Amino acid sequence: MSKAILRFVRLSPTKARLIAREIVGMNAEEALAKLEFMPNKAARVISKVLSSAIANGGYDANEVVVKKCTVDRGPYLKRFRPRARGMASRILKPTAHIYVEVEKES
C-alpha cells in the first residue's frame, strides 16, 4: 500500500470529489486512462497525484488498485472586489487537499 497527498491546490473540492468518486476501486491503469480523457481541471490534478502514489510504492500501474481517493476542503483565499459607493464585496477562492491511496491487487 502506498499513498500520495497534494495539499492547497487551487481547485473547488466539490468539483474534484465528483471525479475522485469515479476512480475508487478501479485498476490504476484504467483510472489513469479514464482521467486522461476527462475535460476537467480536477481530472488532470488527480491523475498526477495517482501517478505519484503508484511511483511512491514502486509499483507498476497495471498491478495496483485505487483503494481510496478523497478530497477535503482546504482554506479559502479571500479576495475583494470594489463595489459601488466605496464598498467592497468578498470573493472566496477555494482550495483542496487530495489524498490517493493505492494497494496491490490480490
BARO-63384 format. One record per residue (C-alpha): x, y, z. Coordinates in steps of 0.05 Angstrom, whole numbers, padded with zeros to 5 digits, always signed. Layout:
XYZ/...
***
This chain:
+00000+00000+00000/+00025+00069-00017/-00005+00139-00016/+00005+00209-00043/-00021+00275-00017/-00029+00341-00053/-00047+00399-00008/-00071+00470-00021/-00087+00460-00094/-00129+00517-00125/-00189+00475-00141/-00260+00470-00116/-00266+00408-00071/-00339+00398-00092/-00320+00392-00166/-00259+00349-00150/-00300+00299-00109/-00343+00283-00170/-00280+00260-00206/-00249+00225-00146/-00311+00181-00134/-00307+00154-00205/-00238+00122-00198/-00244+00088-00129/-00239+00013-00137/-00212+00016-00208/-00147-00013-00233/-00097+00044-00233/-00080+00037-00306/-00154+00042-00325/-00163+00101-00278/-00105+00139-00309/-00133+00125-00379/-00202+00149-00357/-00175+00213-00324/-00134+00229-00386/-00196+00239-00429/-00237+00279-00379/-00241+00353-00394/-00239+00376-00321/-00181+00411-00286/-00192+00364-00227/-00180+00303-00272/-00111+00328-00291/-00092+00342-00219/-00119+00276-00192/-00083+00239-00248/-00016+00268-00226/-00029+00250-00153/-00048+00179-00173/+00016+00172-00214/+00055+00196-00154/+00021+00145-00108/+00038+00089-00157/+00111+00112-00161/+00116+00120-00085/+00103+00046-00076/+00149+00026-00133/+00091-00009-00167/+00071-00016-00240/+00005+00017-00259/-00028-00048-00281/-00015-00085-00215/-00049-00037-00166/-00120-00016-00149/-00143+00053-00125/-00163+00037-00054/-00181+00107-00031/-00187+00175-00064/-00213+00232-00021/-00216+00307-00030/-00220+00351+00032/-00232+00425+00036/-00172+00470+00047/-00171+00543+00069/-00204+00595+00025/-00163+00650-00008/-00200+00715+00008/-00201+00769-00045/-00241+00833-00050/-00276+00866-00109/-00292+00941-00108/-00366+00957-00110/-00408+01020-00114/-00406+01076-00062/-00337+01057-00035/-00356+00988-00012/-00324+00921-00027/-00350+00850-00033/-00311+00789-00014/-00293+00734-00064/-00275+00666-00035/-00228+00623-00076/-00230+00552-00051/-00170+00505-00043/-00170+00429-00034/-00128+00373-00005/-00126+00309-00048/-00108+00241-00017/-00098+00179-00061/-00083+00110-00034/-00066+00050-00078/-00060-00023-00059/-00031-00084-00094/-00084-00124-00130/-00097-00191-00095/
***
